[in-house]
Amino acid sequence: MKQGFIGFGNLANAVYRGLKEDRSFDFAYFARSKKDVDLHFFEHLDSLVSYADVIWLAVKPQDLGGILEQLKNCDLSDKTIVSPVAGKSIAYIERYLGKDITIVRIMPNLAMAYKASVTAFHTNHPENDKADRIFNLLGKLGKAVKLEEGGFDLFTSVFGSGPAFILAFIKTFKDKIQEFDLPGSVLDELLLELTRGTTLYFMQNQKDYSIEELIKNITSKGGTTQAGLEYFQSHKISKHFEGVLDAARNRSEELSKNGDCNKAT
Ligand SMILES: NC(=O)c1ccc[n+]([C@@H]2O[C@H](COP(=O)([O-])OP(=O)(O)OC[C@H]3O[C@@H](n4cnc5c(N)ncnc54)[C@H](OP(=O)(O)O)[C@@H]3O)[C@@H](O)[C@H]2O)c1
């Protein structure tokens, strides 16, 4: 399957890095300028379109309209369009390209480069094999999940912005352990091991135990964890944290409506 990227910035790079060892794919791109990368560069959009089976719209939201204006004059029969563009619906793309063409809207994150993205998927032609092939491709880049388009704003807040929120939590831990008087890089290493260990603990046990049970296993009656968790509950920390996710989702909804969606994550 020939993958053609329109735009070759952070997102296209991450897809390319995640898939380049896979011999079933070939890659090329078109952008405003040639990049220092080892895949073919087309100077004209229509040449990339002729080459590619799958066309990735890897441009910022504010540049999408201009690209679609050009694309609508190209022969797109048998092509699949993949859009990771935040806040731009399938209906928006159909307005330029029509409803017959297979369009896949995704919301990934840059961990695609390490095959560890969590990616939402929606298509206007679920009956079509071409859409299934993209779903399988996304599965090679981490976990892919089929989602109604209405869920994309919440998904963006949890899985797009989520890494920043988890890091903000870890930062609180880091601020707290400053008093150990160790270099910042050592503190980072310790916290990295803490999160790695926690993730492994979750990973090894998630089939057999709920998150509540996993927390319970760490909590001795009358011990330190219990004291901390009681504070967590009595101060409604979970409720406050939900507020963080709601704020991000609301912002995503606003940005989709007012077209200022280049800042969506
Ligand atoms: N970055 C993320 O974490 C992330 C996550 C999920 C979704 N997304 C979505 O992915 C899309 C791309 O994001 P990004 O972070 O990869 O952006 P980026 O790094 O700014 O890359 C954008 C690319 O678009 C190219 N471009 C812009 N206008 C063009 C035009 N008229 N013709 C040809 N190429 C054009 C640029 O080319 P030049 O470099 O030559 O100017 C650049 O290579 C966005 O819509 C974003 O919402 C991104």
The ligand as an SDF file (V2000), in Angstrom:
LIG
                    3D

 48 52  0  0  0  0  0  0  0  0999 V2000
    1.2530   16.8770   16.3900 N   0  0  0  0  0  0  0  0  0  0  0  0
    0.3990   16.1220   17.0780 C   0  0  0  0  0  0  0  0  0  0  0  0
    0.6620   15.6560   18.2030 O   0  0  0  0  0  0  0  0  0  0  0  0
   -0.9440   15.7980   16.4770 C   0  0  0  0  0  0  0  0  0  0  0  0
   -1.7810   14.8580   17.1350 C   0  0  0  0  0  0  0  0  0  0  0  0
   -3.0260   14.5870   16.5550 C   0  0  0  0  0  0  0  0  0  0  0  0
   -3.4300   15.2270   15.4000 C   0  0  0  0  0  0  0  0  0  0  0  0
   -2.5980   16.1330   14.8080 N   0  0  0  0  0  0  0  0  0  0  0  0
   -3.0520   16.8120   13.5910 C   0  0  0  0  0  0  0  0  0  0  0  0
   -2.1340   16.5260   12.5530 O   0  0  0  0  0  0  0  0  0  0  0  0
   -2.0490   17.6330   11.6790 C   0  0  0  0  0  0  0  0  0  0  0  0
   -0.5820   17.9400   11.4120 C   0  0  0  0  0  0  0  0  0  0  0  0
    0.0270   18.3360   12.6280 O   0  0  0  0  0  0  0  0  0  0  0  0
    1.6150   18.4570   12.7450 P   0  0  0  0  0  0  0  0  0  0  0  0
    1.9020   18.5930   14.2030 O   0  0  0  0  0  0  0  0  0  0  0  0
    2.2840   17.3760   11.9540 O   0  0  0  0  0  0  0  0  0  0  0  0
    1.8520   19.8560   11.9870 O   0  0  0  0  0  0  0  0  0  0  0  0
    3.2440   20.4440   11.4610 P   0  0  0  0  0  0  0  0  0  0  0  0
    4.3850   19.7850   12.1520 O   0  0  0  0  0  0  0  0  0  0  0  0
    3.1180   21.9240   11.5140 O   0  0  0  0  0  0  0  0  0  0  0  0
    3.2890   19.9940    9.9320 O   0  0  0  0  0  0  0  0  0  0  0  0
    2.4220   20.5330    8.9810 C   0  0  0  0  0  0  0  0  0  0  0  0
    2.9550   20.2100    7.6040 C   0  0  0  0  0  0  0  0  0  0  0  0
    2.0190   20.7570    6.6790 O   0  0  0  0  0  0  0  0  0  0  0  0
    2.7430   21.2530    5.5760 C   0  0  0  0  0  0  0  0  0  0  0  0
    1.9260   22.2310    4.8490 N   0  0  0  0  0  0  0  0  0  0  0  0
    1.2650   23.3050    5.3340 C   0  0  0  0  0  0  0  0  0  0  0  0
    0.6170   23.9570    4.3430 N   0  0  0  0  0  0  0  0  0  0  0  0
    0.8730   23.2650    3.2230 C   0  0  0  0  0  0  0  0  0  0  0  0
    0.5070   23.4270    1.8690 C   0  0  0  0  0  0  0  0  0  0  0  0
   -0.2820   24.4310    1.4780 N   0  0  0  0  0  0  0  0  0  0  0  0
    0.9720   22.5310    0.9640 N   0  0  0  0  0  0  0  0  0  0  0  0
    1.7600   21.5080    1.3640 C   0  0  0  0  0  0  0  0  0  0  0  0
    2.1570   21.2920    2.6210 N   0  0  0  0  0  0  0  0  0  0  0  0
    1.7060   22.1560    3.5280 C   0  0  0  0  0  0  0  0  0  0  0  0
    3.9750   21.8550    6.1920 C   0  0  0  0  0  0  0  0  0  0  0  0
    4.9490   21.9390    5.1590 O   0  0  0  0  0  0  0  0  0  0  0  0
    6.2900   22.8390    5.3100 P   0  0  0  0  0  0  0  0  0  0  0  0
    7.0160   22.2430    6.4780 O   0  0  0  0  0  0  0  0  0  0  0  0
    7.0090   22.5950    4.0430 O   0  0  0  0  0  0  0  0  0  0  0  0
    5.8440   24.2340    5.5370 O   0  0  0  0  0  0  0  0  0  0  0  0
    4.3200   20.8210    7.2670 C   0  0  0  0  0  0  0  0  0  0  0  0
    5.1620   19.8220    6.7330 O   0  0  0  0  0  0  0  0  0  0  0  0
   -2.7900   18.7920   12.3510 C   0  0  0  0  0  0  0  0  0  0  0  0
   -3.9750   19.0530   11.6730 O   0  0  0  0  0  0  0  0  0  0  0  0
   -3.0710   18.3200   13.7650 C   0  0  0  0  0  0  0  0  0  0  0  0
   -4.3350   18.7360   14.2190 O   0  0  0  0  0  0  0  0  0  0  0  0
   -1.3700   16.4110   15.3080 C   0  0  0  0  0  0  0  0  0  0  0  0
  1  2  1  0
  2  3  2  0
  2  4  1  0
  4  5  1  0
  4 48  2  0
  5  6  2  0
  6  7  1  0
  7  8  2  0
  8  9  1  0
  8 48  1  0
  9 10  1  0
  9 46  1  0
 10 11  1  0
 11 12  1  0
 11 44  1  0
 12 13  1  0
 13 14  1  0
 14 15  2  0
 14 16  1  0
 14 17  1  0
 17 18  1  0
 18 19  2  0
 18 20  1  0
 18 21  1  0
 21 22  1  0
 22 23  1  0
 23 24  1  0
 23 42  1  0
 24 25  1  0
 25 26  1  0
 25 36  1  0
 26 27  1  0
 26 35  1  0
 27 28  2  0
 28 29  1  0
 29 30  1  0
 29 35  2  0
 30 31  1  0
 30 32  2  0
 32 33  1  0
 33 34  2  0
 34 35  1  0
 36 37  1  0
 36 42  1  0
 37 38  1  0
 38 39  2  0
 38 40  1  0
 38 41  1  0
 42 43  1  0
 44 45  1  0
 44 46  1  0
 46 47  1  0
M  CHG  2   8   1  16  -1
M  END
$$$$
